[in-house]
Amino acid sequence: MTPRHRLVLALACTAQFMVVLDVSVVNVALPSVQADLGVAPADLQWIVNAYALAFGGLLLLGGRLADLCGLRRTVLGGLALFTLASLAGGLAADPGTLIAARAFQGLGAAVLAPATLTVLTTTFDEDLRPRVLAAWTAVGLAGGTAGNLIGGVLTDALSWRWILLINVPVGALALLPTRLLPNSRHPHGRLDVPGAVLATAGVASLTYGIARDWNIPALAFGVAALAAFTVLQSRSQTPLLPLHLFRIRPVAAGNVTMLLAGACLNPMWYFLTLSMQNVMHYSPLQTGLGFLPHTLLTMAVALHVTPRLMKRTDDRTLITIGALTAAAGFLWQSRLAPGDGYLAGILGPAILISAGAGLLNTPLTKAVTSNVPAKDAGAASGLMNTTKQTGAALGLAALVTLTTTYGHAFTALAVLLLVAAVSARALPSARRRPHRTISRRGCGPGLGR
């Protein structure tokens, strides 16, 4: 891998880190934000949800944008929007401005996340792809797990505003290597904005309906919007989500497993944060530091163990083992009690949860983007990220509504991962994997155009 290749990989990983980090970085800082801006208790959740809903709901649009407008323009535009929105949020003087900035951050993230994956799947050839996907996955996992730590450190040392302002210099530096990205695009067609609105409204309504004690009108509207979205996609000449992707077995089965994994591995940070502060009585900074082993172990497994195993074991076996390992960790975590120390109460379960997450994420990412035509690579990447974020939003809403204790929530996460392990068996084995159709562009030719 040449220095230019490393710059492209660094760009993709930096953008992915920023996107995933901002899903969780505000959690520890919410009390400080509330005190500084006078946010009403009922509105506090929207500082988190504005980002998550815009991100998850518009990911399909972002994925298609890369196909139609080209990777260079898409990454450049997404990075610029995300960076400017971070600046606006960090300087916000009232809750409305902050919530709006978080929504625009989510829009920038929805453009960036699928584009960074498409950079890797269409630029690097099959020999290098497992390595770069492992790095991209590990950095994304690190962003999610480090959010609470970084949020706690910045809030205690500087101000809550720096959890957003820190993105400005990082985003500005990440803009520099965008010139190395290819300009190739598939200009025929148009962006399906009505489809994006229906998909976003559908997911948001379902999430709202579940969170409001299964509000029937909201749930009905969400189902209707998603049904209308499906009909619209089936009739569109340039669909936001090409429905023929679901005829590809790894894409269909992989996204079911991704939905279940997203419903577990993202909401767990919410319950772990509350468990540490309300059961073990940790401070925000101590809580952030408590997540450090999760971050380091997940990255170590994803970067150094999983790529080696992928050379010898098929994807579905690794996904199954990873899901079962993490499920065992959640069962252990469900036994947390006030008298437990850090080693038995947090670190022990963290070893199993982090090892399982690091083991399943890279092969699952590879599976859901396998055997996809090059012209649909951006849509497939957007679908994968949408599935993960949709699972996270619906999973958290359902768990908060249905469970009454943290122990019950962790038990439910374990059950969901057991179902994910079963669903992974629907993926094709290595011996039966269909012929690859994504163009095998070498690293060199794809970078300078």
Secondary structure, DSSP 8 states (H G I E B T S, - for coil): --HHHHHHHHHHHHHHHHHHHHHHTTTTTHHHHHHHHT--GGGTTHHHHHHHHHHHHTHHHHHHHHHHH-HHHHHHHHHHHHHHHHHHHHT--SHHHHHHHHHHHHHHHHHHHHHHHHHHHHHS-TTTHHHHHHHHHHHHHHHHHHHHHHHHHHHHHT-TTHHHHTHHHHHHHHTGGGGGS------SS---HHHHHHHHHHHHHHHHHHHTTS-HHHHHHHHHHHHHHHHHHHH-SS-SS-GGGGGSHHHHHHHHHHHHHHHHHTTHHHHHHHIIIIIS---HHHHHHHTHHHHHHHHHIIIIIHHHHHTTS-HHHHHHHHHHHHHHHHHHHTT--TT--HIIIIIHHHHHHHHHHHHHHHHHHHHHTTT--GGGHHHHHHHHHHHHHHHHHHHHHHHHHH-SSHHHHHHHHHHHHHHHHHHHTTS--GGG-----S----TTTTT--
